[in-house]
Amino acid sequence: MPTYFVRDIMSAPALTIHYEADLDEAAAMLESNQIRRLPVLDDEGQLVGILTQGDVRVASMATAVDPYDAAATTWLTAGDAMTHRTFTVTADTSVVEAVKMMLAHKIGGLPVVDDAGAVIGMVTETDIFRLVVREWSEE
């Protein structure tokens, strides 16, 4: 198998969300785009975390309120629910290195950043599976 790089398989441009966006907006974005993770950006457009479907689910359960109590509304943002520790790769990272990182940290995707740290794409386990299927189908 030839050497592949993240740039060969990543999804670009990446869908991102601002850290102050409502969690409901983020959840709707995940669902409507059929994705499981969103890079979260600050006011300067820099990566500050990643929001996963799991983060949304946990935050929603942790803040469950009595639906009959109008005063009990809790407003959550993407920044409130996101995972702060984010691992990234560049477009020039080999797919093998990206897979090793994902396995080591038990994660299903990585934001792809440029030299300035701007998010330019995402590489996920689905992208890797597509590559494997493509390669195995050619044999």
N, C-alpha and C positions, 0 to 999 in steps of 0.2 A: 504494500500500500504506500502511495506517495505521502510526503509530509504535507499536512494541511495546516492552515493557520486560521485563527478565529475570524479573520476578514473573509475567509472563503465560505463560512457557514452562518455567520451572525445575522440577526434580523436588524435592519437599519432603515430609517432612523428609529431610535428607541422611543417608545411612548414613555413620558415622564409625568410627574405630578409635583406641584409645589407643596412644601411642607405645611402650609396653612390651609390647604384645600380640605373641605369637609370630608370626613371618612365615608359618608354616604356617596359622595361624588367619586371618590377613589374606588369604592366597591362597584359602583355602576360602570366605571371605566374598565375595571378588570373583567367584569362579566360581559360587557358589550363587545370587547375586543378578544374575548376568549383567551386571556392570558392569566398567569398565576403570580406575576410579580411586576412591580413598578418602581423604577428608581425615583427617589424623592430628592428634589432640588431646593436649594435655598434661594434667597433673593438675587444672588449673583449667578445663579444657574449652576452652582457647584453641587456635587453629590453629597448628601448628608445622611442617606440611609436608603433602605429598600423596604417596600411595603408588599407583603405577600398576602395571598388569600388567607393563610393561617393567622397572620397578624390581625387581619380584619375580623376574622371569626372570634379570636380570643378577646380582642378589645370589645366587640359587640356583646359577648357573653359576660365579660367582667363589669360592664356598665349597664347591665339589664336593669330597667326600672319598671315600676308599676305603670302599665299602659293607661291606667285610668286616672293617674295623678298628673295633671297638666303642669304642675310646678316641678316635676322630677326630671325634666328633659336635660340630658347631658349632651353637649356638643363636643364631639371628638374631631380631631384633624388627622391628616395623614401623618404628620409629625408626632402626634401623641401615640400612634399605634405602630409606627415603623420600627424595624430592626436597625439600630444605629451602627453596629459593626458590619461594614460592607466590604466584601472582597471584590476586587476588580481585575480585569485583564486589559491588554491593549489589542488592537487589531493584528499586531505582529506576534502575539503569543501563539505558540503551537497549540493545536487542538489537544494533543496529549497532555501538555502542561495545564491547560484549562480543565481537562477531565480530572487530573490528579488533584487540583485545587478543590474542585467540586466534591470529590470523594473524601478528601481530607477534612473538609468542613461540613460535610453532609448537607450540601445545598444543591438546588436544582437549576441555578442559573447565575450568571455573572454579568454585571454591567460592563460594557466595553467603553473605555475612555481614551481620549486622545492625549497628546503630550501636555496639554494645559489642564487636564483633568475633567474636561467636558464629556458628558455621556454622548456617545455616538451610535450606540447599538446595544443589543443584548445577545448573549449566547446562552442557550438553555439545553437541557438534556434532550429536548425534542429536536433541536438543530443537530445534535450529535447523532441521535437515532436516524435522522434523515440521511446523514452522511454514511452511516454504516449500511443502511439499506441500499443506497445508491452504489456503494462499493461492492457489496455482496451480490447485487443484481447484475453487475458487469462481469462477474466471474463465470 
